[in-house]
Amino acid sequence: MDITELTVHELQEKIKSKELTITQITNAYVDRINEKEKDVQAFVTTLTEEAKKQAIEVEEKINKGEITGEFAGIPIGIKDNMCTKGVKTTCSSKMLENFISPYDATVVEKLNNENIIDLGKLNMDEFAMGGSTEYSYFKKTRNPWNLNKVPGGSSGGSAAAVAANLVPWALGSDTGGSIRQPSSFCGVVGLKPTYGLVSRYGLVAFASSLDQIGPITKDVRDSAILLNIIAGHDEKDSTSASREKVDYTKCLKNDVKGLKIGVPKEFFGEGINKEVKESLQKAIETYKKLGAEVEEFSLDIAQYSLASYYIIACAEASSNLGRFDGIRYGYRTPEFTNLKELYKKSRSEGFGAEVKRRIILGTYVLSSGYYDAYYKKAQQVRTLVINEFNKGFEKYDVILTPTSPTVAFDIGSKSDNPLEMYLADICTVSVNIAGLPGISIPCGVDSQGMPIGMQLIGNKFCEETILNAAYTFEQEVKFREKYKPQFKQNA
């Protein structure tokens, strides 16, 4: 039995039945990291020795009856933009290369309360700005299905680590598709919760009105379990929603009879890869066979969403990243003669090209002469997008689209063409603009053996609906039983 192949709920069963111990599980993952990390490059900081020590401590406490947490001793990986006390939190940037967080993010606190073991901080596009994890200051993460391909981004390290069995599950963050798109590229499950369902306290901000933390897992049940742990109101986050606690595992019924699924024709038009479209059509037929009511409709928002998203996201990034000035914390240029030069050189040397591009764009759209023409207009378009989704959800329970118009592309093939990279987010950004939940699950592979992702979008706080729809599909197609990452390299 390969321990690292197991899902979290399978590991949990084996701990309960005493087939496996916590130290055996942690050691198996540490061995796997030692074996495969050199190929995948998923981690910025590994905490393998600390994890082994923690596993022994947790096991002793369980044996003494001091802790009884359901998931105590299960390892996890955390995207490197979530503050972890006493551990580097770099956002994969030179700017924060040596920043050690003095406190835990709320999600990390919740994991600690469950005695879940942190295996390390996972690589990402710098400050979560990118769709390929090529914009990390430290390394380029590789896709475990084909090491010459990108894993997607910005949570590419999280998705690649789960796909490569370096961690059993991981936390990512999603501003415009950064959980769902890498999950699609790496053949895993990625859930972006409703805005406000999971606290953002301790998440290094990119675009505050769009960012959301969520799970990246091997299957849908694990997603529901991790959402149970991290969801909930937090008084430290003013945008956190106060709602009744829900057990998301209870909604996994393996039944979609009568479920109304809307398929927006605009998301299947120009620019969608032929094999992606074919795979999605098969998925639609599967849902029909399972008793769901599937209907095509018009949701003409994709082209407006993308423009609106990049204006809002860059404006908020420009504002949020103003704090990195070489004064309080983060990188400071060693040579300067006055305050203005200190600011200029620290920011010029500390930020990468993509981050600078977005700061400049954001500052431009917020400037006095252009605020009304761009930022205000983008916020008005945001309202239209929300209204269009509301109309759709009057009729449908779930909206089904591709997660990405293509499968994973070659490393280096788009990194010099930012516009082409931005267009790759066309299927995901509207979900963030409207603050909706969305899940990406694998629905097949293309002729090269690369995974294809399907996105299911739900109405606000209707995570249970999309989780059950995803779970039912997963039980039918059994993707994990048929396909596995090959770690192949092009000749």
C-alpha positions as CSV (number, residue, x, y, z in Angstrom):
1,M,0.0,0.0,0.0
2,D,1.3,3.4,-1.0
3,I,0.2,5.6,1.9
4,T,0.6,8.9,-0.1
5,E,-1.9,7.6,-2.7
6,L,-4.7,7.6,-0.1
7,T,-7.2,10.4,0.4
8,V,-7.6,12.1,3.8
9,H,-10.8,10.3,4.7
10,E,-9.1,7.0,3.8
11,L,-6.1,7.9,6.0
12,Q,-8.5,8.8,8.8
13,E,-10.2,5.4,8.6
14,K,-6.8,3.7,8.7
15,I,-5.8,5.6,11.8
16,K,-9.1,4.7,13.5
17,S,-8.7,1.0,12.7
18,K,-5.1,1.2,13.8
19,E,-3.8,0.0,10.4
20,L,-1.7,3.1,10.2
21,T,-0.1,5.4,12.8
22,I,0.3,9.2,12.5
23,T,4.1,8.8,12.4
24,Q,3.9,6.3,9.6
25,I,1.7,8.7,7.6
26,T,4.0,11.7,8.2
27,N,7.2,9.8,7.5
28,A,5.6,8.5,4.2
29,Y,5.0,12.0,3.1
30,V,8.4,13.2,4.2
31,D,10.0,10.4,2.1
32,R,7.8,11.3,-0.8
33,I,8.9,14.9,-0.6
34,N,12.6,13.8,-0.4
35,E,12.0,11.7,-3.5
36,K,9.9,13.9,-5.8
37,E,10.3,17.5,-4.7
38,K,13.4,17.9,-6.8
39,D,11.3,17.2,-9.9
40,V,8.1,19.1,-9.0
41,Q,9.6,22.1,-7.1
42,A,6.3,22.7,-5.2
43,F,7.7,24.0,-1.9
44,V,9.3,27.3,-0.9
45,T,9.9,26.2,2.7
46,T,9.7,22.5,3.8
47,L,9.0,21.7,7.4
48,T,9.8,18.0,7.2
49,E,11.9,17.6,10.4
50,E,9.4,19.8,12.4
51,A,6.6,17.6,11.0
52,K,8.2,14.4,12.1
53,K,8.7,15.8,15.6
54,Q,5.1,17.0,15.7
55,A,3.8,13.7,14.6
56,I,5.4,11.9,17.5
57,E,4.0,14.5,20.0
58,V,0.5,14.3,18.5
59,E,0.6,10.5,18.6
60,E,1.7,10.5,22.3
61,K,-1.1,13.0,23.2
62,I,-3.7,10.9,21.4
63,N,-2.5,7.8,23.2
64,K,-2.8,9.6,26.6
65,G,-6.3,10.8,25.7
66,E,-5.2,14.5,25.8
67,I,-6.4,15.3,22.3
68,T,-9.3,13.7,20.3
69,G,-9.4,15.7,17.1
70,E,-10.9,13.8,14.2
71,F,-8.0,14.9,11.9
72,A,-5.2,15.2,14.4
73,G,-1.9,14.1,12.8
74,I,-3.0,14.5,9.2
75,P,-0.4,16.4,7.2
76,I,-1.1,19.5,5.0
77,G,0.6,22.0,2.8
78,I,-0.1,25.7,2.9
79,K,0.2,28.3,0.1
80,D,3.0,30.7,1.0
81,N,0.7,33.8,1.3
82,M,-0.9,32.7,4.5
83,C,0.8,33.8,7.7
84,T,2.3,31.0,9.8
85,K,3.8,32.0,13.1
86,G,7.6,31.6,13.3
87,V,7.8,30.4,9.7
88,K,8.8,32.3,6.6
89,T,5.8,33.7,4.7
90,T,7.4,35.0,1.4
91,C,4.5,35.3,-1.1
92,S,7.2,33.9,-3.4
93,S,8.7,37.4,-3.6
94,K,12.1,38.9,-3.0
95,M,10.2,41.6,-1.2
96,L,9.3,39.1,1.6
97,E,12.2,36.7,1.2
98,N,13.2,36.8,4.9
99,F,9.8,37.8,6.5
100,I,9.0,35.5,9.4
101,S,5.3,36.0,10.4
102,P,4.7,36.9,14.1
103,Y,1.2,35.5,14.0
104,D,-1.0,32.8,12.5
105,A,-3.7,33.4,9.8
106,T,-7.1,32.4,11.1
107,V,-7.2,29.4,8.7
108,V,-3.8,28.2,10.1
109,E,-5.1,28.7,13.7
110,K,-8.0,26.5,12.8
111,L,-5.7,23.8,11.4
112,N,-3.5,24.0,14.5
113,N,-6.6,23.6,16.7
114,E,-7.2,20.3,14.9
115,N,-3.6,19.3,15.4
116,I,-3.1,19.0,11.7
117,I,0.6,18.8,10.8
118,D,2.2,21.5,8.5
119,L,4.6,20.0,5.9
120,G,5.6,23.4,4.6
121,K,4.8,26.5,2.6
122,L,4.0,26.0,-1.1
123,N,5.2,27.9,-4.1
124,M,3.0,30.4,-6.0
125,D,3.1,33.3,-8.5
126,E,4.6,36.3,-6.7
127,F,1.9,37.9,-4.5
128,A,-0.6,35.6,-6.2
129,M,-0.3,37.5,-9.5
130,G,-0.1,35.0,-12.4
131,G,-1.6,31.9,-13.9
132,S,1.4,29.5,-14.2
133,T,3.6,29.8,-11.1
134,E,6.4,31.0,-13.4
135,Y,6.3,34.4,-11.7
136,S,7.8,33.1,-8.4
137,Y,11.0,34.7,-7.3
138,F,12.4,31.3,-6.1
139,K,11.6,28.6,-8.6
140,K,9.2,27.4,-11.3
141,T,6.9,24.7,-10.1
142,R,6.3,21.8,-12.6
143,N,3.2,19.9,-13.5
144,P,3.5,16.3,-12.2
145,W,1.6,15.0,-15.3
146,N,4.3,16.4,-17.5
147,L,7.3,18.1,-16.0
148,N,7.7,20.4,-19.1
149,K,4.2,21.9,-18.4
150,V,3.1,24.6,-16.0
151,P,0.9,23.5,-13.0
152,G,-1.2,26.6,-13.4
153,G,-1.4,29.4,-10.9
154,S,-1.2,31.3,-8.7
155,S,-1.7,28.3,-6.4
156,G,0.4,26.1,-8.6
157,G,2.6,24.8,-5.8
158,S,-0.5,23.7,-3.8
159,A,-2.1,21.9,-6.8
160,A,1.1,20.2,-7.9
161,A,1.9,19.1,-4.4
162,V,-1.5,17.4,-4.1
163,A,-1.3,15.8,-7.6
164,A,2.3,14.5,-6.9
165,N,1.2,13.1,-3.5
166,L,3.7,15.4,-1.7
167,V,0.8,16.4,0.6
168,P,-2.6,14.7,1.1
169,W,-4.4,18.1,0.8
170,A,-3.5,21.8,0.7
171,L,-4.8,25.3,1.1
172,G,-4.7,27.7,-1.8
173,S,-6.1,31.2,-2.5
174,D,-8.3,32.3,-5.4
175,T,-8.6,35.9,-6.6
176,G,-9.6,35.2,-10.3
177,G,-9.3,31.4,-10.6
178,S,-6.1,30.7,-8.7
179,I,-7.4,27.6,-6.9
180,R,-9.6,26.3,-9.8
181,Q,-7.3,26.7,-12.8
182,P,-4.2,25.0,-11.3
183,S,-6.6,22.2,-10.0
184,S,-7.8,21.8,-13.5
185,F,-4.2,21.7,-14.9
186,C,-3.1,19.2,-12.3
187,G,-6.1,16.8,-12.3
188,V,-7.2,17.5,-8.7
189,V,-10.3,19.1,-7.0
190,G,-10.2,22.8,-6.2
191,L,-13.0,24.7,-4.4
192,K,-13.3,28.5,-4.3
193,P,-15.8,29.2,-1.5
194,T,-18.3,32.0,-1.4
195,Y,-16.7,35.4,-0.6
196,G,-16.8,35.8,3.2
197,L,-17.3,32.1,4.1
198,V,-13.6,31.6,5.0
199,S,-11.7,34.3,6.9
200,R,-9.0,36.2,5.0
201,Y,-7.3,37.4,8.2
202,G,-3.6,36.6,7.8
203,L,-3.8,36.1,4.0
204,V,-1.4,38.6,2.4
205,A,-3.8,40.7,0.4
206,F,-3.7,40.9,-3.4
207,A,-7.2,42.2,-4.2
208,S,-9.3,42.3,-1.0
209,S,-12.8,42.2,-2.6
210,L,-11.9,39.2,-4.7
211,D,-9.4,37.0,-2.6
212,Q,-10.7,33.8,-1.0
213,I,-8.9,30.9,0.7
214,G,-10.1,27.4,-0.2
215,P,-9.1,23.7,-0.3
216,I,-7.2,21.8,-3.0
217,T,-7.7,18.0,-2.5
218,K,-7.6,14.6,-4.1
219,D,-11.4,14.1,-4.1
220,V,-14.6,16.0,-3.3
221,R,-15.2,14.4,0.1
222,D,-11.8,15.8,1.2
223,S,-12.8,19.3,0.0
224,A,-16.0,19.1,2.1
225,I,-14.0,18.0,5.1
226,L,-11.4,20.8,4.8
227,L,-14.1,23.4,4.2
228,N,-15.8,22.2,7.4
229,I,-12.5,23.0,9.2
230,I,-11.7,26.4,7.7
231,A,-15.2,27.9,7.2
232,G,-16.8,30.2,9.8
233,H,-17.2,33.8,11.0
234,D,-14.1,35.6,12.2
235,E,-14.4,38.9,14.1
236,K,-10.9,39.8,12.9
237,D,-12.1,39.9,9.3
238,S,-14.7,42.6,8.6
239,T,-15.8,40.9,5.4
240,S,-16.4,37.6,7.1
241,A,-20.0,36.3,6.9
242,S,-21.9,35.3,10.0
243,R,-23.7,32.1,9.2
244,E,-24.8,28.9,10.8
245,K,-22.2,26.1,10.9
246,V,-22.8,23.5,8.2
247,D,-21.4,20.0,7.9
248,Y,-20.6,19.9,4.2
249,T,-19.9,16.2,4.2
250,K,-23.6,15.6,4.9
251,C,-24.6,17.0,1.4
252,L,-22.6,14.3,-0.5
253,K,-25.6,12.2,-1.5
254,N,-24.5,10.8,-4.9
255,D,-27.8,11.8,-6.4
256,V,-28.5,14.6,-8.9
257,K,-32.0,13.6,-10.1
258,G,-33.9,16.8,-10.8
259,L,-30.9,19.1,-10.4
260,K,-31.2,21.9,-12.9
261,I,-27.9,22.6,-14.6
262,G,-27.4,25.6,-16.9
263,V,-24.7,25.5,-19.6
264,P,-23.8,29.1,-20.8
265,K,-23.1,28.9,-24.6
266,E,-20.7,31.8,-24.5
267,F,-18.3,29.8,-22.4
268,F,-18.1,27.1,-25.2
269,G,-17.4,29.5,-28.1
270,E,-14.2,30.8,-29.7
271,G,-10.9,30.1,-27.8
272,I,-12.0,26.9,-26.1
273,N,-9.8,24.0,-27.1
274,K,-11.6,21.3,-29.1
275,E,-10.7,18.4,-26.8
276,V,-11.7,20.5,-23.7
277,K,-15.1,21.1,-25.3
278,E,-15.5,17.4,-26.2
279,S,-14.7,16.3,-22.7
280,L,-17.2,18.8,-21.2
281,Q,-19.9,17.6,-23.7
282,K,-19.3,14.0,-22.4
283,A,-19.6,15.3,-18.8
284,I,-22.9,17.0,-19.7
285,E,-24.2,13.6,-21.1
286,T,-23.1,11.9,-17.9
287,Y,-25.2,14.4,-15.9
288,K,-28.2,13.8,-18.1
289,K,-27.8,10.0,-17.7
290,L,-27.7,10.5,-13.9
291,G,-31.1,12.3,-14.0
292,A,-30.1,16.0,-14.0
293,E,-31.9,18.5,-16.2
294,V,-29.3,20.2,-18.4
295,E,-30.1,23.2,-20.6
296,E,-28.1,25.6,-22.6
297,F,-28.7,29.3,-21.9
298,S,-27.1,32.7,-22.5
299,L,-24.8,34.3,-19.9
300,D,-23.1,37.0,-21.9
301,I,-20.6,38.2,-19.3
302,A,-17.3,36.5,-20.1
303,Q,-15.7,39.3,-22.1
304,Y,-16.9,42.0,-19.8
305,S,-15.9,40.1,-16.7
306,L,-12.2,39.8,-17.7
307,A,-11.8,43.5,-18.4
308,S,-13.6,44.4,-15.2
309,Y,-11.6,41.9,-13.2
310,Y,-8.2,43.2,-14.3
311,I,-9.1,46.8,-13.6
312,I,-10.5,46.0,-10.1
313,A,-7.8,43.5,-9.2
314,C,-4.9,45.8,-10.3
315,A,-6.5,48.8,-8.5
316,E,-6.7,46.9,-5.3
317,A,-3.2,45.4,-5.7
318,S,-1.8,48.9,-6.2
319,S,-3.4,50.0,-3.0
320,N,-2.6,46.8,-0.9
321,L,1.1,46.7,-2.0
322,G,1.7,50.3,-1.1
323,R,2.7,49.0,2.4
324,F,5.9,47.4,1.0
325,D,8.0,50.5,1.0
326,G,11.4,49.4,2.5
327,I,10.5,51.1,5.8
328,R,8.6,48.8,8.1
329,Y,9.3,45.2,7.0
330,G,10.3,43.4,3.8
331,Y,13.2,44.1,1.5
332,R,15.1,47.3,1.8
333,T,17.7,48.5,-0.8
334,P,21.2,48.6,0.7
335,E,22.1,51.8,-1.0
336,F,20.1,55.1,-1.0
337,T,20.7,58.7,-0.3
338,N,17.2,60.0,0.5
339,L,13.7,58.8,1.4
340,K,12.4,59.0,-2.2
341,E,15.3,56.9,-3.4
342,L,14.7,54.4,-0.6
343,Y,11.1,53.9,-1.7
344,K,11.9,53.7,-5.4
345,K,14.9,51.4,-5.2
346,S,13.4,49.0,-2.6
347,R,10.2,48.6,-4.7
348,S,12.1,48.4,-8.0
349,E,14.4,45.7,-6.7
350,G,12.0,43.9,-4.4
351,F,9.1,43.3,-6.9
352,G,9.1,41.2,-10.0
353,A,8.0,42.3,-13.5
354,E,4.4,41.0,-13.3
355,V,3.8,42.6,-9.9
356,K,5.2,45.9,-11.1
357,R,3.0,45.7,-14.2
358,R,-0.1,45.3,-12.1
359,I,0.8,48.0,-9.6
360,I,1.4,50.5,-12.5
361,L,-1.9,49.5,-14.2
362,G,-3.8,49.8,-10.9
363,T,-2.3,53.2,-10.0
364,Y,-3.2,54.4,-13.5
365,V,-6.9,53.4,-13.3
366,L,-7.1,55.0,-9.8
367,S,-5.5,58.3,-10.9
368,S,-7.7,61.4,-10.9
369,G,-8.2,61.7,-14.7
370,Y,-9.0,58.0,-15.2
371,Y,-10.9,56.9,-12.1
372,D,-14.4,57.4,-13.6
373,A,-13.5,56.1,-17.0
374,Y,-12.0,52.8,-15.7
375,Y,-12.4,51.9,-12.0
376,K,-15.9,53.3,-11.6
377,K,-17.0,51.7,-14.9
378,A,-15.5,48.4,-13.9
379,Q,-17.5,48.5,-10.6
380,Q,-20.7,49.2,-12.6
381,V,-19.9,46.2,-14.8
382,R,-19.4,44.1,-11.7
383,T,-23.0,44.9,-10.7
384,L,-24.2,43.8,-14.1
385,V,-22.3,40.5,-13.8
386,I,-23.9,39.9,-10.4
387,N,-27.3,40.6,-11.8
388,E,-26.7,38.2,-14.8
389,F,-25.8,35.4,-12.4
390,N,-28.8,36.2,-10.2
391,K,-31.0,35.8,-13.2
392,G,-29.3,32.5,-14.1
393,F,-29.8,31.2,-10.6
394,E,-33.6,31.9,-10.7
395,K,-33.8,29.1,-13.2
396,Y,-30.8,26.8,-12.5
397,D,-29.2,25.3,-9.4
398,V,-25.7,25.0,-10.9
399,I,-23.9,26.6,-13.9
400,L,-21.5,24.3,-15.7
401,T,-18.5,25.6,-17.7
402,P,-14.9,24.6,-18.5
403,T,-12.5,25.6,-15.8
404,S,-9.9,26.7,-18.3
405,P,-10.1,27.1,-22.1
406,T,-7.1,24.8,-22.5
407,V,-5.1,22.2,-20.7
408,A,-1.7,23.0,-19.1
409,F,0.7,24.7,-21.5
410,D,4.5,24.4,-21.8
411,I,6.7,26.3,-19.4
412,G,7.9,29.5,-21.0
413,S,5.3,29.5,-23.8
414,K,3.2,32.4,-22.4
415,S,5.3,34.1,-19.7
416,D,6.4,36.8,-22.1
417,N,2.9,37.4,-23.3
418,P,0.9,38.8,-20.3
419,L,-2.2,39.4,-22.4
420,E,-2.4,35.8,-23.5
421,M,-1.9,34.7,-19.8
422,Y,-4.7,37.0,-18.7
423,L,-7.1,35.6,-21.3
424,A,-6.6,32.1,-19.8
425,D,-8.7,33.3,-16.8
426,I,-11.8,33.9,-18.9
427,C,-13.8,31.1,-17.4
428,T,-13.0,31.7,-13.8
429,V,-12.9,35.5,-13.1
430,S,-16.6,36.2,-13.2
431,V,-17.1,33.9,-10.2
432,N,-14.8,36.1,-8.0
433,I,-16.4,39.3,-9.3
434,A,-19.8,38.0,-8.2
435,G,-18.5,36.5,-4.9
436,L,-19.9,33.1,-5.8
437,P,-18.6,29.6,-5.0
438,G,-17.1,27.5,-7.7
439,I,-15.5,24.0,-7.8
440,S,-13.2,22.5,-10.4
441,I,-13.1,18.7,-10.8
442,P,-11.3,16.6,-13.4
443,C,-13.6,15.3,-16.1
444,G,-11.1,13.6,-18.5
445,V,-7.7,13.9,-20.2
446,D,-6.7,15.1,-23.7
447,S,-4.9,13.1,-26.4
448,Q,-1.5,13.9,-24.7
449,G,-2.8,12.6,-21.3
450,M,-3.2,16.0,-19.7
451,P,-6.1,16.6,-17.3
452,I,-9.2,18.6,-18.3
453,G,-11.2,20.4,-15.6
454,M,-14.9,21.1,-15.3
455,Q,-16.2,24.1,-13.3
456,L,-19.5,24.0,-11.4
457,I,-20.7,27.4,-10.1
458,G,-23.3,27.8,-7.4
459,N,-25.3,30.6,-6.0
460,K,-24.0,32.4,-2.9
461,F,-23.5,30.1,0.1
462,C,-24.8,27.1,-1.9
463,E,-21.5,25.1,-1.5
464,E,-23.6,22.1,-0.6
465,T,-25.3,22.1,-4.1
466,I,-22.0,22.2,-6.0
467,L,-20.2,19.8,-3.7
468,N,-23.0,17.2,-4.2
469,A,-23.1,17.8,-8.0
470,A,-19.3,17.3,-8.1
471,Y,-19.3,14.3,-5.8
472,T,-22.0,12.5,-7.9
473,F,-20.1,13.1,-11.1
474,E,-16.8,11.9,-9.4
475,Q,-18.4,8.7,-8.2
476,E,-19.7,8.0,-11.7
477,V,-16.5,8.7,-13.7
478,K,-13.9,7.5,-11.2
479,F,-11.1,9.7,-12.6
480,R,-8.5,8.9,-9.9
481,E,-8.9,5.2,-10.6
482,K,-8.3,5.6,-14.3
483,Y,-5.6,8.3,-14.5
484,K,-2.5,9.2,-12.6
485,P,0.3,11.7,-13.0
486,Q,3.2,10.3,-15.1
487,F,6.0,12.7,-14.2
488,K,7.0,12.4,-17.9
489,Q,9.5,14.8,-19.6
490,N,9.5,15.8,-23.2
491,A,12.6,14.5,-25.0
